[in-house]
Amino acid sequence: MFRHIVLLSWVEDATEAQKAAVEAGLKQLPGAIPELRRYEIGPDAGINHGNHDFAVVADFDSEEDYLVYRDHPTHQAVIADAIKPILAGRAAVQYRL
Amino acid sequence: MFRHIVLLSWVEDATEAQKAAVEAGLKQLPGAIPELRRYEIGPDAGINHGNHDFAVVADFDSEEDYLVYRDHPTHQAVIADAIKPILAGRAAVQYRL
């Protein structure tokens, strides 16, 4: 199994509608990208200060399947249209399980 | 289910032995903290530039169980003894699955 994690933080003036658009856009991806085996996304619970605002955990059978997801046009469209306009910070790791 | 994610990056002069000590220390935690339901850790695969160096994904039955893990003395000892000496950056999210 191969896992991709990305943690995102939003600009201070990001609206609830903009944040909801990110979640709605990402939720389309399992239907559009059959290589996605498991996809667990969501906003930070607000327990700890200094956290990022949103998490994406995506599991694949292989590194090659992750690359299909990474470069998929539907995914790239969500990044360009919903994520980038409100993005303040990003941290990522891919690792083998 | 309640998930904790932390992505860590290491200082440039961190040695392989120091990085291995982090992994060995964290691997003790499922045996020491019964609240941990799933624990999947590992170094970044090196595919993408700008990534953090190490990922920790910990799943719990509840937010309360995550707090037991967060504040557990065995966990805090790994942070103080193995992680902090080589820590360059940290990004975290907790979220509900």
N, CA and C atoms of all chains as a GROMACS GRO file, in nm:
protein
  582
    1MET      N    1   0.085  -0.121   0.000
    1MET     CA    2   0.000   0.000   0.000
    1MET      C    3   0.089   0.125   0.000
    2PHE      N    4   0.043   0.226  -0.069
    2PHE     CA    5   0.120   0.351  -0.081
    2PHE      C    6   0.027   0.466  -0.041
    3ARG      N    7   0.073   0.549   0.053
    3ARG     CA    8  -0.013   0.654   0.108
    3ARG      C    9   0.040   0.795   0.076
    4HIS      N   10  -0.052   0.880   0.040
    4HIS     CA   11  -0.024   1.022   0.019
    4HIS      C   12  -0.097   1.101   0.127
    5ILE      N   13  -0.024   1.190   0.194
    5ILE     CA   14  -0.084   1.279   0.293
    5ILE      C   15  -0.053   1.422   0.253
    6VAL      N   16  -0.155   1.507   0.258
    6VAL     CA   17  -0.129   1.650   0.246
    6VAL      C   18  -0.211   1.725   0.350
    7LEU      N   19  -0.145   1.817   0.418
    7LEU     CA   20  -0.209   1.906   0.516
    7LEU      C   21  -0.207   2.046   0.458
    8LEU      N   22  -0.324   2.112   0.461
    8LEU     CA   23  -0.338   2.244   0.399
    8LEU      C   24  -0.377   2.346   0.504
    9SER      N   25  -0.328   2.468   0.489
    9SER     CA   26  -0.380   2.577   0.572
    9SER      C   27  -0.435   2.686   0.480
   10TRP      N   28  -0.536   2.753   0.530
   10TRP     CA   29  -0.609   2.851   0.449
   10TRP      C   30  -0.571   2.994   0.489
   11VAL      N   31  -0.585   3.084   0.396
   11VAL     CA   32  -0.567   3.226   0.426
   11VAL      C   33  -0.677   3.271   0.523
   12GLU      N   34  -0.646   3.376   0.600
   12GLU     CA   35  -0.739   3.417   0.707
   12GLU      C   36  -0.876   3.457   0.655
   13ASP      N   37  -0.881   3.515   0.535
   13ASP     CA   38  -1.012   3.561   0.484
   13ASP      C   39  -1.082   3.457   0.396
   14ALA      N   40  -1.037   3.331   0.403
   14ALA     CA   41  -1.109   3.224   0.332
   14ALA      C   42  -1.250   3.213   0.390
   15THR      N   43  -1.350   3.205   0.303
   15THR     CA   44  -1.488   3.196   0.350
   15THR      C   45  -1.529   3.050   0.373
   16GLU      N   46  -1.638   3.033   0.448
   16GLU     CA   47  -1.690   2.897   0.468
   16GLU      C   48  -1.730   2.835   0.335
   17ALA      N   49  -1.782   2.917   0.244
   17ALA     CA   50  -1.822   2.865   0.112
   17ALA      C   51  -1.699   2.817   0.034
   18GLN      N   52  -1.590   2.891   0.044
   18GLN     CA   53  -1.467   2.848  -0.026
   18GLN      C   54  -1.413   2.718   0.032
   19LYS      N   55  -1.416   2.707   0.166
   19LYS     CA   56  -1.367   2.584   0.230
   19LYS      C   57  -1.458   2.466   0.194
   20ALA      N   58  -1.588   2.491   0.189
   20ALA     CA   59  -1.682   2.384   0.152
   20ALA      C   60  -1.660   2.341   0.007
   21ALA      N   61  -1.620   2.434  -0.079
   21ALA     CA   62  -1.596   2.400  -0.219
   21ALA      C   63  -1.474   2.308  -0.233
   22VAL      N   64  -1.374   2.326  -0.148
   22VAL     CA   65  -1.260   2.234  -0.149
   22VAL      C   66  -1.306   2.093  -0.114
   23GLU      N   67  -1.382   2.083  -0.006
   23GLU     CA   68  -1.427   1.951   0.039
   23GLU      C   69  -1.518   1.886  -0.068
   24ALA      N   70  -1.608   1.964  -0.124
   24ALA     CA   71  -1.698   1.910  -0.228
   24ALA      C   72  -1.618   1.866  -0.351
   25GLY      N   73  -1.520   1.945  -0.389
   25GLY     CA   74  -1.438   1.910  -0.506
   25GLY      C   75  -1.360   1.782  -0.484
   26LEU      N   76  -1.296   1.772  -0.366
   26LEU     CA   77  -1.216   1.652  -0.338
   26LEU      C   78  -1.305   1.528  -0.329
   27LYS      N   79  -1.426   1.546  -0.278
   27LYS     CA   80  -1.515   1.429  -0.261
   27LYS      C   81  -1.558   1.368  -0.394
   28GLN      N   82  -1.544   1.442  -0.502
   28GLN     CA   83  -1.572   1.386  -0.636
   28GLN      C   84  -1.463   1.288  -0.680
   29LEU      N   85  -1.345   1.298  -0.621
   29LEU     CA   86  -1.229   1.230  -0.682
   29LEU      C   87  -1.238   1.078  -0.674
   30PRO      N   88  -1.286   1.017  -0.564
   30PRO     CA   89  -1.295   0.871  -0.566
   30PRO      C   90  -1.383   0.819  -0.680
   31GLY      N   91  -1.485   0.895  -0.720
   31GLY     CA   92  -1.568   0.853  -0.833
   31GLY      C   93  -1.501   0.873  -0.966
   32ALA      N   94  -1.403   0.962  -0.971
   32ALA     CA   95  -1.337   0.997  -1.098
   32ALA      C   96  -1.205   0.923  -1.118
   33ILE      N   97  -1.145   0.876  -1.008
   33ILE     CA   98  -1.009   0.818  -1.015
   33ILE      C   99  -1.013   0.680  -0.950
   34PRO      N  100  -1.034   0.575  -1.030
   34PRO     CA  101  -1.052   0.441  -0.972
   34PRO      C  102  -0.929   0.389  -0.898
   35GLU      N  103  -0.814   0.448  -0.922
   35GLU     CA  104  -0.693   0.405  -0.850
   35GLU      C  105  -0.699   0.436  -0.700
   36LEU      N  106  -0.788   0.528  -0.658
   36LEU     CA  107  -0.801   0.562  -0.515
   36LEU      C  108  -0.865   0.446  -0.439
   37ARG      N  109  -0.792   0.388  -0.347
   37ARG     CA  110  -0.843   0.275  -0.269
   37ARG      C  111  -0.916   0.321  -0.142
   38ARG      N  112  -0.864   0.429  -0.082
   38ARG     CA  113  -0.921   0.483   0.042
   38ARG      C  114  -0.894   0.632   0.039
   39TYR      N  115  -0.992   0.711   0.082
   39TYR     CA  116  -0.977   0.857   0.072
   39TYR      C  117  -1.045   0.918   0.192
   40GLU      N  118  -0.968   0.973   0.283
   40GLU     CA  119  -1.023   1.024   0.408
   40GLU      C  120  -0.978   1.168   0.427
   41ILE      N  121  -1.073   1.259   0.413
   41ILE     CA  122  -1.042   1.402   0.416
   41ILE      C  123  -1.127   1.469   0.523
   42GLY      N  124  -1.080   1.585   0.570
   42GLY     CA  125  -1.163   1.658   0.664
   42GLY      C  126  -1.092   1.775   0.727
   43PRO      N  127  -1.172   1.865   0.785
   43PRO     CA  128  -1.114   1.983   0.850
   43PRO      C  129  -1.059   1.949   0.989
   44ASP      N  130  -0.960   2.027   1.029
   44ASP     CA  131  -0.898   2.010   1.161
   44ASP      C  132  -1.001   2.027   1.272
   45ALA      N  133  -0.989   1.943   1.376
   45ALA     CA  134  -1.086   1.943   1.485
   45ALA      C  135  -1.075   2.062   1.579
   46GLY      N  136  -0.966   2.139   1.568
   46GLY     CA  137  -0.955   2.260   1.650
   46GLY      C  138  -0.910   2.238   1.793
   47ILE      N  139  -0.845   2.125   1.819
   47ILE     CA  140  -0.799   2.096   1.955
   47ILE      C  141  -0.667   2.164   1.988
   48ASN      N  142  -0.576   2.164   1.891
   48ASN     CA  143  -0.439   2.214   1.916
   48ASN      C  144  -0.411   2.340   1.835
   49HIS      N  145  -0.346   2.436   1.897
   49HIS     CA  146  -0.305   2.558   1.828
   49HIS      C  147  -0.192   2.527   1.729
   50GLY      N  148  -0.187   2.605   1.623
   50GLY     CA  149  -0.077   2.593   1.528
   50GLY      C  150  -0.096   2.484   1.424
   51ASN      N  151  -0.209   2.416   1.429
   51ASN     CA  152  -0.235   2.311   1.330
   51ASN      C  153  -0.263   2.370   1.192
   52HIS      N  154  -0.245   2.285   1.091
   52HIS     CA  155  -0.300   2.316   0.959
   52HIS      C  156  -0.453   2.301   0.966
   53ASP      N  157  -0.522   2.340   0.856
   53ASP     CA  158  -0.668   2.350   0.861
   53ASP      C  159  -0.742   2.232   0.800
   54PHE      N  160  -0.673   2.153   0.719
   54PHE     CA  161  -0.746   2.048   0.644
   54PHE      C  162  -0.649   1.935   0.611
   55ALA      N  163  -0.700   1.811   0.618
   55ALA     CA  164  -0.617   1.693   0.590
   55ALA      C  165  -0.675   1.611   0.476
   56VAL      N  166  -0.584   1.557   0.394
   56VAL     CA  167  -0.618   1.460   0.290
   56VAL      C  168  -0.527   1.338   0.308
   57VAL      N  169  -0.588   1.221   0.326
   57VAL     CA  170  -0.512   1.095   0.330
   57VAL      C  171  -0.567   1.006   0.220
   58ALA      N  172  -0.480   0.970   0.126
   58ALA     CA  173  -0.521   0.891   0.010
   58ALA      C  174  -0.434   0.767   0.001
   59ASP      N  175  -0.498   0.649  -0.006
   59ASP     CA  176  -0.425   0.522  -0.014
   59ASP      C  177  -0.441   0.458  -0.151
   60PHE      N  178  -0.331   0.403  -0.200
   60PHE     CA  179  -0.324   0.342  -0.333
   60PHE      C  180  -0.257   0.206  -0.323
   61ASP      N  181  -0.277   0.125  -0.426
   61ASP     CA  182  -0.206  -0.003  -0.430
   61ASP      C  183  -0.057   0.015  -0.456
   62SER      N  184  -0.021   0.123  -0.523
   62SER     CA  185   0.119   0.138  -0.566
   62SER      C  186   0.153   0.286  -0.584
   63GLU      N  187   0.282   0.314  -0.589
   63GLU     CA  188   0.331   0.448  -0.620
   63GLU      C  189   0.280   0.495  -0.756
   64GLU      N  190   0.273   0.404  -0.852
   64GLU     CA  191   0.227   0.439  -0.988
   64GLU      C  192   0.082   0.487  -0.983
   65ASP      N  193   0.000   0.421  -0.901
   65ASP     CA  194  -0.140   0.462  -0.890
   65ASP      C  195  -0.151   0.600  -0.824
   66TYR      N  196  -0.064   0.628  -0.727
   66TYR     CA  197  -0.060   0.763  -0.667
   66TYR      C  198  -0.030   0.868  -0.775
   67LEU      N  199   0.063   0.836  -0.863
   67LEU     CA  200   0.100   0.935  -0.966
   67LEU      C  201  -0.017   0.962  -1.062
   68VAL      N  202  -0.097   0.859  -1.087
   68VAL     CA  203  -0.218   0.879  -1.169
   68VAL      C  204  -0.309   0.982  -1.101
   69TYR      N  205  -0.330   0.964  -0.971
   69TYR     CA  206  -0.412   1.058  -0.892
   69TYR      C  207  -0.350   1.198  -0.893
   70ARG      N  208  -0.221   1.205  -0.862
   70ARG     CA  209  -0.154   1.335  -0.852
   70ARG      C  210  -0.173   1.418  -0.978
   71ASP      N  211  -0.161   1.352  -1.092
   71ASP     CA  212  -0.160   1.424  -1.219
   71ASP      C  213  -0.295   1.421  -1.289
   72HIS      N  214  -0.397   1.363  -1.227
   72HIS     CA  215  -0.528   1.349  -1.293
   72HIS      C  216  -0.591   1.486  -1.315
   73PRO      N  217  -0.647   1.511  -1.435
   73PRO     CA  218  -0.702   1.644  -1.464
   73PRO      C  219  -0.815   1.686  -1.369
   74THR      N  220  -0.896   1.593  -1.323
   74THR     CA  221  -1.004   1.631  -1.230
   74THR      C  222  -0.946   1.678  -1.097
   75HIS      N  223  -0.840   1.612  -1.051
   75HIS     CA  224  -0.770   1.653  -0.930
   75HIS      C  225  -0.703   1.789  -0.949
   76GLN      N  226  -0.636   1.803  -1.061
   76GLN     CA  227  -0.567   1.930  -1.089
   76GLN      C  228  -0.667   2.046  -1.098
   77ALA      N  229  -0.786   2.017  -1.146
   77ALA     CA  230  -0.888   2.123  -1.155
   77ALA      C  231  -0.934   2.167  -1.016
   78VAL      N  232  -0.949   2.072  -0.923
   78VAL     CA  233  -0.986   2.109  -0.786
   78VAL      C  234  -0.876   2.194  -0.723
   79ILE      N  235  -0.751   2.155  -0.746
   79ILE     CA  236  -0.638   2.232  -0.692
   79ILE      C  237  -0.641   2.375  -0.746
   80ALA      N  238  -0.656   2.387  -0.877
   80ALA     CA  239  -0.650   2.520  -0.940
   80ALA      C  240  -0.771   2.606  -0.904
   81ASP      N  241  -0.889   2.545  -0.903
   81ASP     CA  242  -1.012   2.624  -0.891
   81ASP      C  243  -1.054   2.648  -0.746
   82ALA      N  244  -1.031   2.549  -0.657
   82ALA     CA  245  -1.083   2.560  -0.520
   82ALA      C  246  -0.973   2.578  -0.416
   83ILE      N  247  -0.862   2.506  -0.430
   83ILE     CA  248  -0.758   2.508  -0.325
   83ILE      C  249  -0.668   2.631  -0.339
   84LYS      N  250  -0.610   2.652  -0.456
   84LYS     CA  251  -0.510   2.758  -0.472
   84LYS      C  252  -0.560   2.896  -0.431
   85PRO      N  253  -0.686   2.932  -0.462
   85PRO     CA  254  -0.732   3.067  -0.425
   85PRO      C  255  -0.732   3.096  -0.275
   86ILE      N  256  -0.733   2.991  -0.190
   86ILE     CA  257  -0.736   3.016  -0.045
   86ILE      C  258  -0.617   2.953   0.028
   87LEU      N  259  -0.518   2.906  -0.048
   87LEU     CA  260  -0.408   2.831   0.013
   87LEU      C  261  -0.305   2.924   0.078
   88ALA      N  262  -0.278   2.898   0.208
   88ALA     CA  263  -0.172   2.971   0.279
   88ALA      C  264  -0.050   2.885   0.303
   89GLY      N  265  -0.068   2.755   0.321
   89GLY     CA  266   0.045   2.666   0.348
   89GLY      C  267   0.011   2.523   0.317
   90ARG      N  268   0.114   2.443   0.292
   90ARG     CA  269   0.094   2.304   0.249
   90ARG      C  270   0.211   2.221   0.300
   91ALA      N  271   0.181   2.102   0.355
   91ALA     CA  272   0.285   2.007   0.396
   91ALA      C  273   0.242   1.870   0.345
   92ALA      N  274   0.337   1.794   0.289
   92ALA     CA  275   0.302   1.665   0.231
   92ALA      C  276   0.407   1.560   0.260
   93VAL      N  277   0.363   1.434   0.262
   93VAL     CA  278   0.451   1.317   0.267
   93VAL      C  279   0.382   1.206   0.188
   94GLN      N  280   0.460   1.129   0.112
   94GLN     CA  281   0.413   1.001   0.059
   94GLN      C  282   0.499   0.893   0.121
   95TYR      N  283   0.434   0.781   0.163
   95TYR     CA  284   0.513   0.674   0.224
   95TYR      C  285   0.448   0.539   0.201
   96ARG      N  286   0.531   0.437   0.216
   96ARG     CA  287   0.485   0.299   0.194
   96ARG      C  288   0.435   0.241   0.325
   97LEU      N  289   0.320   0.174   0.322
   97LEU     CA  290   0.264   0.112   0.443
   97LEU      C  291   0.305  -0.035   0.447
   98MET      N  292  -1.438   0.733   1.460
   98MET     CA  293  -1.291   0.724   1.459
   98MET      C  294  -1.232   0.866   1.459
   99PHE      N  295  -1.123   0.880   1.527
   99PHE     CA  296  -1.057   1.010   1.537
   99PHE      C  297  -0.911   0.992   1.497
  100ARG      N  298  -0.866   1.074   1.403
  100ARG     CA  299  -0.731   1.058   1.347
  100ARG      C  300  -0.641   1.177   1.379
  101HIS      N  301  -0.518   1.144   1.415
  101HIS     CA  302  -0.412   1.243   1.435
  101HIS      C  303  -0.306   1.221   1.327
  102ILE      N  304  -0.271   1.330   1.259
  102ILE     CA  305  -0.162   1.325   1.160
  102ILE      C  306  -0.057   1.426   1.199
  103VAL      N  307   0.069   1.385   1.196
  103VAL     CA  308   0.177   1.484   1.206
  103VAL      C  309   0.284   1.452   1.101
  104LEU      N  310   0.327   1.556   1.033
  104LEU     CA  311   0.435   1.546   0.934
  104LEU      C  312   0.555   1.623   0.991
  105LEU      N  313   0.671   1.558   0.989
  105LEU     CA  314   0.791   1.616   1.050
  105LEU      C  315   0.898   1.637   0.944
  106SER      N  316   0.977   1.743   0.960
  106SER     CA  317   1.096   1.754   0.876
  106SER      C  318   1.218   1.766   0.967
  107TRP      N  319   1.328   1.716   0.918
  107TRP     CA  320   1.451   1.706   0.998
  107TRP      C  321   1.552   1.813   0.957
  108VAL      N  322   1.636   1.850   1.052
  108VAL     CA  323   1.748   1.941   1.021
  108VAL      C  324   1.842   1.870   0.923
  109GLU      N  325   1.916   1.951   0.846
  109GLU     CA  326   1.999   1.894   0.739
  109GLU      C  327   2.106   1.799   0.790
  110ASP      N  328   2.158   1.825   0.909
  110ASP     CA  329   2.265   1.739   0.959
  110ASP      C  330   2.213   1.625   1.048
  111ALA      N  331   2.085   1.597   1.044
  111ALA     CA  332   2.032   1.479   1.115
  111ALA      C  333   2.096   1.352   1.057
  112THR      N  334   2.143   1.264   1.144
  112THR     CA  335   2.208   1.141   1.097
  112THR      C  336   2.106   1.029   1.076
  113GLU      N  337   2.148   0.927   1.001
  113GLU     CA  338   2.059   0.812   0.981
  113GLU      C  339   2.027   0.746   1.116
  114ALA      N  340   2.125   0.744   1.206
  114ALA     CA  341   2.102   0.684   1.338
  114ALA      C  342   1.996   0.763   1.415
  115GLN      N  343   2.002   0.895   1.406
  115GLN     CA  344   1.902   0.978   1.476
  115GLN      C  345   1.763   0.955   1.417
  116LYS      N  346   1.755   0.947   1.284
  116LYS     CA  347   1.624   0.923   1.220
  116LYS      C  348   1.572   0.784   1.257
  117ALA      N  349   1.661   0.686   1.263
  117ALA     CA  350   1.620   0.550   1.300
  117ALA      C  351   1.572   0.546   1.445
  118ALA      N  352   1.631   0.629   1.530
  118ALA     CA  353   1.590   0.633   1.671
  118ALA      C  354   1.448   0.687   1.685
  119VAL      N  355   1.410   0.782   1.600
  119VAL     CA  356   1.271   0.831   1.601
  119VAL      C  357   1.176   0.717   1.567
  120GLU      N  358   1.206   0.646   1.459
  120GLU     CA  359   1.118   0.538   1.414
  120GLU      C  360   1.110   0.428   1.521
  121ALA      N  361   1.224   0.392   1.579
  121ALA     CA  362   1.225   0.287   1.682
  121ALA      C  363   1.146   0.332   1.805
  122GLY      N  364   1.163   0.458   1.842
  122GLY     CA  365   1.091   0.508   1.959
  122GLY      C  366   0.941   0.508   1.938
  123LEU      N  367   0.898   0.556   1.821
  123LEU     CA  368   0.754   0.562   1.792
  123LEU      C  369   0.695   0.421   1.783
  124LYS      N  370   0.774   0.327   1.732
  124LYS     CA  371   0.721   0.190   1.717
  124LYS      C  372   0.691   0.122   1.851
  125GLN      N  373   0.747   0.174   1.959
  125GLN     CA  374   0.714   0.120   2.093
  125GLN      C  375   0.574   0.162   2.138
  126LEU      N  376   0.521   0.268   2.079
  126LEU     CA  377   0.402   0.330   2.138
  126LEU      C  378   0.276   0.243   2.131
  127PRO      N  379   0.252   0.170   2.022
  127PRO     CA  380   0.132   0.084   2.024
  127PRO      C  381   0.134  -0.017   2.139
  128GLY      N  382   0.252  -0.063   2.179
  128GLY     CA  383   0.260  -0.155   2.292
  128GLY      C  384   0.242  -0.088   2.426
  129ALA      N  385   0.267   0.044   2.429
  129ALA     CA  386   0.262   0.118   2.556
  129ALA      C  387   0.130   0.192   2.577
  130ILE      N  388   0.058   0.218   2.467
  130ILE     CA  389  -0.062   0.302   2.474
  130ILE      C  390  -0.177   0.226   2.409
  131PRO      N  391  -0.256   0.154   2.488
  131PRO     CA  392  -0.361   0.067   2.430
  131PRO      C  393  -0.470   0.143   2.357
  132GLU      N  394  -0.480   0.274   2.380
  132GLU     CA  395  -0.580   0.354   2.309
  132GLU      C  396  -0.551   0.363   2.158
  133LEU      N  397  -0.427   0.336   2.116
  133LEU     CA  398  -0.391   0.342   1.973
  133LEU      C  399  -0.456   0.227   1.898
  134ARG      N  400  -0.545   0.258   1.805
  134ARG     CA  401  -0.614   0.155   1.728
  134ARG      C  402  -0.537   0.117   1.602
  135ARG      N  403  -0.474   0.217   1.540
  135ARG     CA  404  -0.398   0.197   1.417
  135ARG      C  405  -0.286   0.297   1.419
  136TYR      N  406  -0.167   0.256   1.376
  136TYR     CA  407  -0.051   0.346   1.386
  136TYR      C  408   0.038   0.318   1.266
  137GLU      N  409   0.044   0.412   1.174
  137GLU     CA  410   0.116   0.390   1.049
  137GLU      C  411   0.213   0.505   1.028
  138ILE      N  412   0.342   0.472   1.042
  138ILE     CA  413   0.446   0.573   1.038
  138ILE      C  414   0.548   0.537   0.931
  139GLY      N  415   0.622   0.638   0.884
  139GLY     CA  416   0.728   0.604   0.790
  139GLY      C  417   0.790   0.726   0.726
  140PRO      N  418   0.908   0.706   0.667
  140PRO     CA  419   0.979   0.815   0.600
  140PRO      C  420   0.920   0.846   0.463
  141ASP      N  421   0.934   0.971   0.423
  141ASP     CA  422   0.887   1.014   0.291
  141ASP      C  423   0.956   0.934   0.180
  142ALA      N  424   0.878   0.900   0.076
  142ALA     CA  425   0.928   0.816  -0.033
  142ALA      C  426   1.023   0.889  -0.128
  143GLY      N  427   1.032   1.021  -0.118
  143GLY     CA  428   1.129   1.093  -0.200
  143GLY      C  429   1.085   1.120  -0.343
  144ILE      N  430   0.956   1.116  -0.367
  144ILE     CA  431   0.905   1.138  -0.504
  144ILE      C  432   0.894   1.287  -0.537
  145ASN      N  433   0.845   1.364  -0.440
  145ASN     CA  434   0.816   1.506  -0.466
  145ASN      C  435   0.908   1.598  -0.386
  146HIS      N  436   0.954   1.704  -0.450
  146HIS     CA  437   1.036   1.804  -0.382
  146HIS      C  438   0.951   1.883  -0.283
  147GLY      N  439   1.016   1.930  -0.176
  147GLY     CA  440   0.949   2.017  -0.081
  147GLY      C  441   0.866   1.944   0.022
  148ASN      N  442   0.867   1.812   0.019
  148ASN     CA  443   0.792   1.735   0.119
  148ASN      C  444   0.857   1.743   0.257
  149HIS      N  445   0.777   1.714   0.358
  149HIS     CA  446   0.832   1.684   0.490
  149HIS      C  447   0.900   1.546   0.484
  150ASP      N  448   0.970   1.509   0.592
  150ASP     CA  449   1.055   1.389   0.588
  150ASP      C  450   0.993   1.264   0.649
  151PHE      N  451   0.889   1.280   0.732
  151PHE     CA  452   0.839   1.165   0.808
  151PHE      C  453   0.692   1.188   0.840
  152ALA      N  454   0.614   1.079   0.834
  152ALA     CA  455   0.470   1.087   0.862
  152ALA      C  456   0.431   0.996   0.977
  153VAL      N  457   0.338   1.044   1.059
  153VAL     CA  458   0.274   0.966   1.164
  153VAL      C  459   0.123   0.979   1.145
  154VAL      N  460   0.054   0.865   1.129
  154VAL     CA  461  -0.092   0.864   1.125
  154VAL      C  462  -0.140   0.770   1.236
  155ALA      N  463  -0.215   0.825   1.330
  155ALA     CA  464  -0.260   0.750   1.447
  155ALA      C  465  -0.411   0.759   1.455
  156ASP      N  466  -0.478   0.642   1.464
  156ASP     CA  467  -0.624   0.638   1.470
  156ASP      C  468  -0.670   0.591   1.609
  157PHE      N  469  -0.775   0.656   1.656
  157PHE     CA  470  -0.829   0.631   1.790
  157PHE      C  471  -0.982   0.616   1.780
  158ASP      N  472  -1.040   0.557   1.884
  158ASP     CA  473  -1.186   0.549   1.889
  158ASP      C  474  -1.250   0.686   1.915
  159SER      N  475  -1.176   0.775   1.981
  159SER     CA  476  -1.236   0.902   2.023
  159SER      C  477  -1.129   1.008   2.040
  160GLU      N  478  -1.174   1.132   2.046
  160GLU     CA  479  -1.085   1.245   2.075
  160GLU      C  480  -1.018   1.226   2.211
  161GLU      N  481  -1.091   1.173   2.308
  161GLU     CA  482  -1.036   1.153   2.442
  161GLU      C  483  -0.919   1.055   2.437
  162ASP      N  484  -0.932   0.951   2.356
  162ASP     CA  485  -0.822   0.854   2.345
  162ASP      C  486  -0.701   0.917   2.279
  163TYR      N  487  -0.724   1.004   2.181
  163TYR     CA  488  -0.610   1.077   2.122
  163TYR      C  489  -0.537   1.159   2.228
  164LEU      N  490  -0.612   1.222   2.318
  164LEU     CA  491  -0.548   1.305   2.420
  164LEU      C  492  -0.464   1.221   2.516
  165VAL      N  493  -0.509   1.098   2.542
  165VAL     CA  494  -0.427   1.006   2.624
  165VAL      C  495  -0.292   0.983   2.556
  166TYR      N  496  -0.297   0.956   2.425
  166TYR     CA  497  -0.174   0.936   2.347
  166TYR      C  498  -0.087   1.062   2.346
  167ARG      N  499  -0.150   1.175   2.317
  167ARG     CA  500  -0.074   1.301   2.305
  167ARG      C  501   0.007   1.328   2.430
  168ASP      N  502  -0.056   1.305   2.545
  168ASP     CA  503   0.005   1.345   2.671
  168ASP      C  504   0.074   1.229   2.743
  169HIS      N  505   0.078   1.111   2.680
  169HIS     CA  506   0.134   0.993   2.748
  169HIS      C  507   0.286   1.012   2.771
  170PRO      N  508   0.336   0.978   2.888
  170PRO     CA  509   0.478   1.002   2.918
  170PRO      C  510   0.574   0.928   2.824
  171THR      N  511   0.537   0.809   2.777
  171THR     CA  512   0.626   0.737   2.685
  171THR      C  513   0.635   0.811   2.551
  172HIS      N  514   0.523   0.865   2.506
  172HIS     CA  515   0.521   0.945   2.383
  172HIS      C  516   0.601   1.074   2.403
  173GLN      N  517   0.578   1.140   2.513
  173GLN     CA  518   0.649   1.265   2.540
  173GLN      C  519   0.800   1.242   2.550
  174ALA      N  520   0.840   1.125   2.599
  174ALA     CA  521   0.984   1.094   2.608
  174ALA      C  522   1.045   1.077   2.469
  175VAL      N  523   0.971   1.014   2.376
  175VAL     CA  524   1.021   1.001   2.238
  175VAL      C  525   1.035   1.138   2.174
  176ILE      N  526   0.936   1.225   2.197
  176ILE     CA  527   0.943   1.361   2.142
  176ILE      C  528   1.066   1.435   2.196
  177ALA      N  529   1.084   1.429   2.328
  177ALA     CA  530   1.195   1.504   2.390
  177ALA      C  531   1.331   1.447   2.353
  178ASP      N  532   1.343   1.314   2.352
  178ASP     CA  533   1.475   1.250   2.340
  178ASP      C  534   1.515   1.227   2.195
  179ALA      N  535   1.420   1.193   2.108
  179ALA     CA  536   1.455   1.153   1.970
  179ALA      C  537   1.414   1.257   1.866
  180ILE      N  538   1.292   1.314   1.881
  180ILE     CA  539   1.240   1.402   1.775
  180ILE      C  540   1.296   1.543   1.788
  181LYS      N  541   1.283   1.604   1.905
  181LYS     CA  542   1.321   1.746   1.919
  181LYS      C  543   1.465   1.776   1.878
  182PRO      N  544   1.562   1.686   1.909
  182PRO     CA  545   1.701   1.718   1.871
  182PRO      C  546   1.724   1.734   1.721
  183ILE      N  547   1.637   1.677   1.637
  183ILE     CA  548   1.660   1.687   1.492
  183ILE      C  549   1.542   1.754   1.419
  184LEU      N  550   1.450   1.814   1.494
  184LEU     CA  551   1.328   1.868   1.433
  184LEU      C  552   1.352   2.003   1.367
  185ALA      N  553   1.316   2.012   1.239
  185ALA     CA  554   1.323   2.140   1.167
  185ALA      C  555   1.185   2.199   1.143
  186GLY      N  556   1.084   2.113   1.126
  186GLY     CA  557   0.949   2.163   1.098
  186GLY      C  558   0.845   2.058   1.131
  187ARG      N  559   0.723   2.105   1.156
  187ARG     CA  560   0.616   2.016   1.200
  187ARG      C  561   0.484   2.070   1.149
  188ALA      N  562   0.398   1.982   1.094
  188ALA     CA  563   0.263   2.020   1.054
  188ALA      C  564   0.169   1.912   1.105
  189ALA      N  565   0.055   1.953   1.161
  189ALA     CA  566  -0.037   1.856   1.221
  189ALA      C  567  -0.182   1.891   1.192
  190VAL      N  568  -0.265   1.786   1.188
  190VAL     CA  569  -0.411   1.799   1.185
  190VAL      C  570  -0.467   1.683   1.266
  191GLN      N  571  -0.574   1.710   1.341
  191GLN     CA  572  -0.658   1.602   1.396
  191GLN      C  573  -0.796   1.618   1.332
  192TYR      N  574  -0.856   1.504   1.290
  192TYR     CA  575  -0.989   1.514   1.230
  192TYR      C  576  -1.070   1.388   1.255
  193ARG      N  577  -1.201   1.405   1.240
  193ARG     CA  578  -1.295   1.294   1.261
  193ARG      C  579  -1.319   1.220   1.131
  194LEU      N  580  -1.314   1.088   1.136
  194LEU     CA  581  -1.336   1.007   1.015
  194LEU      C  582  -1.483   0.964   1.009
   0.00000   0.00000   0.00000
